[in-house]
Structures are given as structure tokens and as C-alpha cells.
């Protein structure tokens, strides 16, 4: 259980130090940016890629209340535009290091160091890999984690999708626009994805299912040629001919920059309290990188709002948050 208090009356912060630095431009980061900038704070968002983060790779977002239905990239662009309207500043750069225990906090980028009174960390998560033979060797040669990026390369081809959550089902439905046939291989005896997506997938004539099945190896020389799988019930192995393998088996939190500075939970995510405060004063973690995240666009945005409101309260008292574990 975390216990927090506010430390007041610290040293004056130079004008060149931003009030809040946000490390990541997904829905959590932009939501925090909208609220913090709208409150009149000097806010800098640092993002190395396109607006939207992991959301930007989703072809269709239809479960974000109040969002205009469209692609994740489109929604990310709208969020960015809204944040910039309120005065959010941006830096397009990769963060190479952070000193979150310093005062002010230091964020290192090739464009120069950023100093901030408060840092919000929405660094998100990356697609988890299978870790089977052939995966690394054939990565980008038929092995993919992004349907919207790579689906056109598999026009009228046969592919295998690995996974059983909502992402695997939704991306499979998108892939059917391009491929001749796909097989969804899932290690459990039932899918964990949303019921509406399961029904759509089951009704699609291009999709077959292999449940209780583990991928043992991805086969091929210069490109994917097949997938060796093993059934859990009878232990039988078979090879599925395939020109591509799309992997949707969960996400790994991006914590490398903070691993030795912030307390992580048993799942390797950043431990936070109800206000998204971490184990270091003036540092917040939001979105997929924080412990207990539902990994939905709407909850990521909610995290950003909660963190920005708390940071504004703390900054208005001219203090920082101290943690006592």
C-alpha cells in the first residue's frame, strides 16, 4: 500500500524547466496533455513516432465512447490537434535516458535534454513475441505484428494468426479483406476476445480455427513457408502451409527506461496508486505501461486525465509528491 504526502516550499524552478513532460504520444499521453495544457501549464510531449502510439496500428476503432469511428491513426490525429489547440508543445525525438530522481527531472534525447518539474510516463507496450524457432529469423519476411501495415503483402495468400484475444480476432477480420484463407491458432480451448468479434470471425468463410494448439516453430528459408503446431489434447504435430504469420499474443510494457528507477509490479508494469503516482516524487505512469491497466483506449485516456489533474494540484501548491512505501 502506498502512502503519499506533498512536499512544499522547494527551491524555485528556473523558467527553462517545463512544468510537465509527457513521454509518449498515445491516447493516455495526449489526454494528459489536453488537460494539463488547458490548465495553462507549460507542457511538452515527446514522441518518436506517429500520434496515437499502439492505437495507430488499429484499422478500425469502434468501442471508444464518443470517438468518431475510424482508424486508430485518425483518432490519434484528432487528439493531437485538440491538444495543440490548448498550447501543448511537442518534441519529435526518441528518449534515450531519464533521471527521474533529480530535481528538476532530466529526460535525455538526441535533440538535447529536457528538464521538467513533473514527468508523466505513457510509454505504452510492445507486441509480445512467441519466442519460437524461426520467428526472429523470419521477422519482416512473413512474420508480422501489424495487420494494417502488412496485410497488402499477403493478397490471395494463406496465413496463420496466433492469438485468441480481441486484437487477434479484430485483426483477423481485417486480414480477410486481402488473404485467401487464414487459420487462427490459439493455445486455449476458447477465445478471450469480445463476443461480437467471435461471432463475426465464426461467420467468416475465410477463417478456420485451431484451439488447444501451440505454435512450435515457424518454417521457411528466406520467407515464411509454414507453421509447425502441436495439439494439446492428443499431442499431434502438424505443419500448416502458410505465407505469413501474424502474432497477437499480448503486450510487453515498455519499462526499459525506468526499470531501475521505479517500482514495478509482479507483471513487470509500473506500480501506481489511484492517482497514477509512482514510487518517485512527481512521476506518474499511465496507460498500458502501468499496473492493472485495462489496455483500452478509453481507460488510457482516463489515466491521462487522472494524472494531469493530480499533477496540476501538486504544482499549484508548488510542491512535489513524496512516496513512503
Residue pairs with C-beta under 8 A, 6 or more apart in sequence:
2 271
2 273
2 277
2 279
2 323
2 324
2 325
3 323
3 324
3 325
4 273
4 275
4 277
4 321
4 322
4 323
4 324
5 321
5 322
5 324
6 314
6 317
6 319
6 320
6 321
6 322
7 281
7 319
7 320
7 321
7 322
8 317
8 318
8 319
9 318
9 319
10 103
10 318
10 319
10 320
11 103
13 104
13 117
14 115
16 115
17 104
17 115
17 116
17 117
18 42
18 43
18 44
18 89
18 114
18 115
18 116
18 117
19 36
19 41
19 42
19 43
19 116
19 117
19 118
19 315
20 32
20 36
20 41
20 42
20 43
20 44
20 116
20 117
20 118
20 119
20 120
20 308
20 311
20 315
21 43
21 44
21 45
21 46
21 105
21 107
21 114
21 116
21 118
21 119
21 120
22 29
22 32
22 33
22 36
22 43
22 44
22 45
22 46
22 119
22 120
22 122
23 29
23 46
23 95
23 98
23 107
23 119
23 120
23 121
23 122
23 123
23 257
24 45
24 46
24 47
24 53
24 121
24 122
24 123
24 124
24 287
25 45
25 46
25 47
25 49
25 50
25 51
25 52
25 53
25 76
25 80
25 90
26 52
26 53
26 54
26 55
26 76
26 122
26 124
26 287
26 288
26 300
27 52
27 53
27 55
27 75
27 76
27 79
27 287
27 297
27 300
27 301
27 304
28 122
28 124
28 286
28 287
28 288
28 300
28 301
28 303
28 304
29 45
29 47
29 53
29 120
29 122
29 286
29 287
29 304
30 45
30 51
30 76
30 79
30 80
30 82
30 83
30 301
30 304
31 79
31 300
31 301
31 302
31 303
31 304
31 305
31 308
32 120
32 122
32 284
32 286
32 303
32 304
32 305
32 307
32 308
33 43
33 45
33 83
33 88
33 304
33 308
34 79
34 82
34 83
34 86
34 88
34 304
34 308
35 304
35 305
35 308
35 309
35 312
36 43
36 88
36 308
36 311
36 312
37 43
37 83
37 86
37 87
37 88
38 86
39 308
39 312
40 87
41 312
41 315
42 89
43 87
43 88
43 89
44 88
44 89
44 90
44 91
44 114
44 116
45 83
45 88
45 89
45 90
45 91
46 90
46 91
46 93
46 95
46 107
46 109
46 114
47 53
47 90
47 91
47 92
48 92
48 93
48 94
48 95
49 56
50 56
50 73
50 76
51 73
51 76
51 77
51 79
51 80
52 72
52 73
52 75
52 76
52 77
52 79
53 76
53 122
53 124
53 287
54 72
54 124
54 125
54 126
54 251
54 288
55 61
55 72
55 73
55 75
55 76
55 297
56 71
56 72
56 73
56 76
57 72
57 146
57 147
57 148
57 149
58 71
58 72
58 148
58 170
59 71
59 72
59 147
59 148
59 170
59 171
59 174
60 69
60 70
60 71
60 170
60 174
61 67
61 69
61 70
61 71
61 72
61 75
61 297
62 69
63 194
63 296
63 297
63 298
64 75
64 297
64 298
65 298
67 75
67 297
68 74
68 75
68 78
71 148
72 297
75 297
84 90
91 109
91 111
91 114
93 109
93 110
93 111
94 109
94 110
95 107
95 108
95 109
95 257
96 108
96 109
96 110
97 107
97 108
97 257
98 105
98 106
98 107
98 108
98 119
98 257
98 258
98 261
99 105
99 106
99 108
100 119
100 258
100 261
100 262
100 280
100 283
101 261
101 280
103 320
104 115
104 116
104 117
105 115
105 116
105 117
105 118
105 119
105 282
105 283
106 113
106 114
106 115
107 113
107 114
107 115
107 116
107 119
117 282
117 315
117 320
118 282
118 283
118 284
118 311
118 314
118 315
118 320
119 282
119 283
119 284
120 276
120 283
120 284
120 285
120 286
120 304
120 307
120 308
120 311
121 258
121 262
121 270
121 278
121 283
121 284
121 285
121 286
121 289
122 285
122 286
122 287
122 289
122 300
122 303
122 304
123 253
123 254
123 255
123 257
123 258
123 289
124 253
124 254
124 287
124 288
124 289
125 251
125 252
125 253
125 254
125 288
125 289
125 295
126 251
126 252
126 254
127 145
127 146
127 247
127 248
127 249
127 250
127 251
127 252
128 247
128 249
128 250
128 251
128 252
129 135
129 136
129 247
129 249
130 162
130 215
130 218
130 247
130 249
132 215
132 216
132 217
132 218
133 216
133 217
133 218
134 217
134 218
134 219
134 220
135 143
135 218
135 245
135 247
138 218
138 220
138 223
138 224
138 245
141 220
141 222
141 223
141 224
142 218
142 220
142 223
142 224
142 242
142 243
142 244
142 245
143 218
143 224
143 244
143 245
143 247
144 150
144 244
144 245
144 246
144 247
145 246
145 247
145 248
147 171
147 172
147 174
147 175
147 246
148 174
150 244
150 246
151 174
151 175
151 177
151 178
151 179
152 178
153 244
154 175
154 178
154 179
154 243
154 244
155 178
155 179
156 178
156 179
156 180
157 179
157 180
157 243
157 244
158 179
158 180
158 181
158 182
158 183
158 241
158 242
158 243
159 175
159 179
159 181
159 182
159 183
159 242
159 243
159 244
159 245
159 246
160 182
160 183
160 184
160 185
160 215
160 227
160 240
160 242
160 244
160 245
160 246
161 168
161 171
161 172
161 175
161 182
161 183
161 184
161 185
161 245
161 246
161 248
162 168
162 184
162 185
162 186
162 215
162 245
162 246
162 247
162 248
162 249
163 184
163 186
163 247
163 248
163 249
163 250
164 184
164 186
164 187
164 188
164 190
164 191
164 192
164 193
164 211
165 191
165 192
165 193
165 248
165 250
166 192
166 193
166 194
166 197
167 193
167 248
168 184
168 186
168 191
168 193
168 248
168 249
169 184
169 191
169 193
169 194
169 197
169 198
169 200
169 201
170 193
170 197
171 246
171 248
172 182
172 184
172 201
172 207
172 246
173 197
173 200
173 201
173 204
175 182
175 246
176 182
176 204
176 206
176 207
179 206
179 244
180 206
181 206
181 207
181 208
182 206
182 207
182 208
183 207
183 208
183 209
183 210
183 240
183 242
184 201
184 207
184 208
184 209
184 210
185 210
185 213
185 214
185 215
185 227
185 229
185 240
186 209
186 210
186 211
186 212
186 213
187 212
187 213
187 214
187 232
188 211
188 212
189 211
189 212
190 211
191 198
201 207
201 209
202 209
210 229
210 231
210 240
212 231
212 232
212 233
213 229
213 230
213 231
213 232
214 229
214 230
214 232
215 227
215 228
215 229
215 245
216 228
216 229
216 230
216 237
217 227
217 228
218 224
218 226
218 227
218 228
218 245
219 225
219 226
219 227
219 228
219 239
220 226
223 243
224 242
224 243
224 244
224 245
225 241
225 242
225 243
226 239
226 240
226 241
226 242
227 239
227 240
227 242
227 245
228 237
228 238
228 239
228 240
229 237
229 238
229 239
229 240
230 236
230 237
231 237
231 238
251 288
251 295
252 268
253 267
253 268
253 269
253 270
253 288
253 289
254 289
255 262
255 264
255 268
255 269
255 270
255 289
258 270
258 285
261 280
262 270
262 271
262 278
262 279
262 280
262 283
262 285
263 270
263 271
263 278
263 279
263 325
264 270
264 271
264 291
265 271
265 291
265 292
267 291
269 289
269 290
269 291
269 292
269 293
270 278
270 285
270 289
270 290
270 291
271 278
271 279
271 290
271 291
272 278
272 284
272 285
272 286
272 290
272 291
272 292
274 306
275 284
275 306
275 307
275 310
276 284
276 285
276 286
276 290
276 303
276 306
276 307
276 310
277 283
277 284
277 310
277 321
277 323
278 284
278 285
278 323
279 323
279 325
280 323
281 320
281 321
281 322
281 323
282 311
282 314
282 320
282 321
284 307
284 310
284 311
286 300
286 303
286 304
286 306
286 307
287 293
287 300
287 303
287 304
288 295
288 300
290 303
293 299
293 300
293 303
314 320
314 321
